[in-house]
């Protein structure tokens, strides 16, 4: 979802409960390695069968923690993805940003329904746009990575897809540059009157955090979330283009002069998605964070409830959007799950799901390779995996 609504979660693989292999720096707990979870194996195998390259999966529930990986770590190599490898998390970043903003709201430093222009006066924002509207995607601001106009016509943004992005993937952007580009485009609708997913909202939220806190978003995230939760692999990389080891490789399949080609995009500059999709993490860190957030350890109950209040007009593909997360009803046998998935422009996708109390979680990373695949099958594959983890009786594929 970092770039378009379709990219909101893009990937997964196969799984086998195996103890840590030579390609991993993190040992799989004995309880996890000893569990037989064929429903998870089958659900993830479906991703690999559909053409995805590899997957890392972590499921934590009443049966303990299950960790597995399948597919390939790299094209042409037999090793599976590292069990706790680093990856670009894409729009999962938005949940971290929303949490920090709401912590500042809890401390009285930001008003949730105050105009953003009060804190960022130099940008010339419409004073009707509130902090809540940024977190909820109801500001009406153009999405700087490209957007549909009110008539449904595609309006290109900064290079975020295709060969144009590939050739430009190491370019450095400043958050203010991204916002000013978005503000140069007509708004989609009057603030608060509709819903539209826009990376611009969260880049503005990042600038808001930095202005109010008086320090970088990286420093504030470390102080408020990374250090207290002891997250070992979560990074705001800035212009850094290299994933920390260990990691699985992700690839981008594209057309050039009528020929299909494949490029390794493990290295890319995520500053294109500052505050909206630029972070690095691991399945362990995402599990720790999302469990703590939904378990009430990071926000007071009132603001946690605000975060889960879905907007009626939001895109229902992954549930309805609250403030930095989706709320999805999976039905009587499964209940409600909270989630935010993500992908950078290419190569990777991250999955992050939790029960409302944080006791059951699913976190994963999926990578693409050189095989063609039909994106239309992705929601079905994802639905099968989520139901395998959260439903009492997993649905048949």
HELIX and SHEET records of a PDB file:
HELIX    1   1 UNK A    6  UNK A    9  5                                   4    
HELIX    2   2 UNK A   30  UNK A   33  1                                   4    
HELIX    3   3 UNK A   38  UNK A   49  1                                  12    
HELIX    4   4 UNK A   90  UNK A   92  5                                   3    
HELIX    5   5 UNK A   93  UNK A  106  1                                  14    
HELIX    6   6 UNK A  116  UNK A  118  5                                   3    
HELIX    7   7 UNK A  121  UNK A  123  5                                   3    
HELIX    8   8 UNK A  131  UNK A  136  1                                   6    
HELIX    9   9 UNK A  162  UNK A  168  1                                   7    
HELIX   10  10 UNK A  175  UNK A  183  1                                   9    
HELIX   11  11 UNK A  199  UNK A  213  1                                  15    
HELIX   12  12 UNK A  217  UNK A  221  1                                   5    
HELIX   13  13 UNK A  222  UNK A  226  3                                   5    
HELIX   14  14 UNK A  270  UNK A  273  5                                   4    
HELIX   15  15 UNK A  283  UNK A  294  1                                  12    
HELIX   16  16 UNK A  301  UNK A  307  1                                   7    
HELIX   17  17 UNK A  316  UNK A  318  5                                   3    
HELIX   18  18 UNK A  375  UNK A  377  5                                   3    
HELIX   19  19 UNK A  378  UNK A  390  1                                  13    
SHEET    1   A 7 UNK A  64  UNK A  71  0                                        
SHEET    2   A 7 UNK A  52  UNK A  61 -1                                        
SHEET    3   A 7 UNK A 361  UNK A 368 -1                                        
SHEET    4   A 7 UNK A 348  UNK A 355 -1                                        
SHEET    5   A 7 UNK A 336  UNK A 339 -1                                        
SHEET    6   A 7 UNK A 326  UNK A 329 -1                                        
SHEET    7   A 7 UNK A 320  UNK A 321 -1                                        
SHEET    1   B 3 UNK A  87  UNK A  88  0                                        
SHEET    2   B 3 UNK A 279  UNK A 281 -1                                        
SHEET    3   B 3 UNK A 235  UNK A 236 -1                                        
SHEET    1   C 2 UNK A 147  UNK A 148  0                                        
SHEET    2   C 2 UNK A 154  UNK A 155 -1                                        
SHEET    1   D 2 UNK A 251  UNK A 256  0                                        
SHEET    2   D 2 UNK A 259  UNK A 264 -1                                        
END                                                                             
